[in-house]
């Protein structure tokens, strides 16, 4: 069954058609609304509440993403939030389309990968089957990770679920902070800790 036939919906908090701060290479990023965790220092606290933000049917979203892929030189899509696994059914539609379009998929989750399937969240198996890179674990502010690009804290692990990227890909680029200014808004994504006087208390032990 194609994604255009499923009728799944996503509750999106935001989208970037082109970012280099949310995974390897140039990517499309989708932020979902809603997270059950309240990690201190979260970069997106406004995306934590379980509330309606922007509801979109996955078929309509995929048509938008197809146009973005045609006009932007992107290599993959990234799902972030919020908590992507709470919307795994809809994101699985998008991830399966991405693989058909020869794009890679990166998923961030606050859940631990070894425990994900035992939670029986709808659509998770499909989503993981179409995922190339998975970053797991809650953000721990006191363990801020300054060494790995696009990974927030030292407790979080990167799983290569396919061979799309080589081992150590998370060390291959510097951290980035992106600021996008429009007539209606100023959007910041990436790692604002870059501009704070912050030192990871674990750094000397690594």
Buried (B, 14 or more C-beta within 10 A) or exposed (E): EEBBEBEBBBBBBBBBBBBBBBBBBBBBBBBBBBBEEEBEBBBBEEBBEEEEBEEBBBBEBBEEBEEBBEEEEBBBBBBBBBBBBBBBBBBBBBBBBBBEBEBBBBBBBBBBBEEBEEEEBBBBEBBBEBBBBBBBBBBBBEBBBBEBBBBBBBBBEBBBBEEBBEEEBBEEBEBBEBEEEEEEEEEEBBBEBEEEEEEBEBEEEE
